[in-house]
Amino acid sequence: MTYHFSKKIDVTFEEALTKVEDALKIEGFGILTQIDVKATFKNKLDVDFRKYKILGACNPNFAIQAISAEAKVGTLMPCNVIVQETEDGKVEVSAINPRVTVGAIGNKNLDSLVDDVTNIMKKVVSNL
């Protein structure tokens, strides 16, 4: 079992960002954070890097259930989704696999919730 779900898609980087945000929104997720890795590396390290953004996605209903069942689960939130330009010029989208990350906690009260979120992340990526 891998820690992410990934798929290369045949659209521009900007189109991929829009598609990902729209797909997450349909599933009740909003984007809480957006880290532009390319810009950060340029500003902080003066390094040119490929297009790479990390989106922090959260569904408030799932979040409150998770935190209510396991107070420190917030250290693994939000669900990160990356959109990156690959070396071959394609665009790849990858989403966290919550079954691997949150599943490591071992709290059985989270199992059903983790299964739901895992299925949604898998669906978001596969439907792009």
C-alpha positions in Angstrom: 0.0 0.0 0.0 1.5 3.3 -1.1 1.2 6.6 0.9 -0.3 8.4 -2.1 -2.6 8.1 -5.1 -1.1 9.6 -8.3 -2.1 10.2 -11.8 -0.6 12.0 -14.8 -3.1 14.2 -16.7 -2.9 15.8 -20.1 -3.7 19.4 -19.2 -1.7 22.5 -18.3 -0.5 23.0 -14.8 -3.0 25.8 -14.2 -5.9 23.7 -15.6 -4.8 20.8 -13.3 -5.0 23.1 -10.3 -8.6 24.1 -11.2 -9.6 20.5 -11.9 -8.3 19.4 -8.6 -9.9 22.2 -6.6 -13.2 21.6 -8.4 -13.1 17.8 -7.8 -12.3 18.4 -4.1 -15.1 20.9 -3.8 -17.6 18.4 -5.2 -16.6 16.1 -2.3 -17.0 18.8 0.3 -13.4 19.7 0.6 -12.0 23.2 0.6 -8.4 24.4 0.2 -7.1 25.8 3.5 -3.5 26.2 2.3 -1.6 26.5 -0.9 2.2 26.3 -0.9 3.9 27.4 -4.1 7.1 25.3 -3.8 8.7 26.7 -7.0 8.3 30.3 -5.7 9.4 29.4 -2.2 12.6 27.7 -3.4 13.3 30.7 -5.7 12.7 33.3 -2.9 14.5 31.4 -0.1 17.2 29.5 -1.9 17.5 31.2 -5.3 16.9 27.8 -6.9 14.9 27.4 -10.0 12.5 24.5 -9.6 9.7 23.0 -11.6 6.0 24.0 -11.0 5.0 22.3 -7.8 2.1 23.3 -5.5 0.9 21.7 -2.3 -2.8 22.1 -1.6 -4.0 21.5 2.0 -7.6 20.1 1.6 -10.1 19.8 4.4 -13.6 18.7 4.9 -14.9 20.3 8.1 -17.3 17.5 8.8 -14.6 14.8 8.6 -12.2 17.0 10.5 -14.4 17.5 13.5 -15.2 13.7 13.6 -11.5 12.9 13.4 -10.4 15.3 16.1 -13.2 14.3 18.4 -12.0 10.7 18.1 -8.3 11.4 18.3 -7.1 14.8 19.6 -3.7 14.7 18.1 -4.8 13.6 14.6 -4.5 17.3 13.6 -0.8 16.7 13.2 -1.7 14.7 10.1 -4.2 17.2 8.7 -5.1 18.7 6.3 -5.1 16.1 3.5 -2.3 17.2 1.2 -2.7 17.1 -2.6 0.2 18.0 -4.9 0.1 19.2 -8.4 3.5 19.1 -10.1 5.1 19.4 -13.4 7.2 16.2 -14.1 10.5 16.0 -15.8 8.8 14.9 -19.1 6.7 18.1 -19.1 3.5 16.3 -18.0 1.4 17.3 -15.0 0.9 14.8 -12.1 -1.5 15.0 -9.3 -0.9 13.1 -6.1 -3.1 12.9 -3.0 -2.3 11.5 0.4 -3.5 8.0 1.3 -5.1 8.6 4.7 -5.3 4.8 5.3 -1.5 4.7 5.5 -1.0 7.9 7.5 -3.9 8.1 9.9 -4.1 4.3 9.9 -0.7 4.3 11.7 -2.4 5.8 14.8 -4.2 2.5 15.4 -7.4 4.1 16.7 -10.3 1.8 15.7 -12.7 4.7 16.2 -11.2 6.3 13.1 -11.4 3.3 10.8 -14.7 4.1 9.1 -13.9 7.7 8.7 -10.4 7.0 7.3 -12.0 4.5 4.8 -14.4 7.2 3.7 -11.7 9.9 3.3 -9.3 7.4 1.6 -12.0 6.5 -0.9 -12.7 10.2 -1.7 -9.0 11.0 -2.2 -8.7 8.0 -4.5 -11.8 9.0 -6.4 -10.7 12.6 -6.8 -7.4 11.6 -8.3 -8.8 8.8 -10.5 -11.6 11.0 -11.9 -9.2 13.7 -13.1 
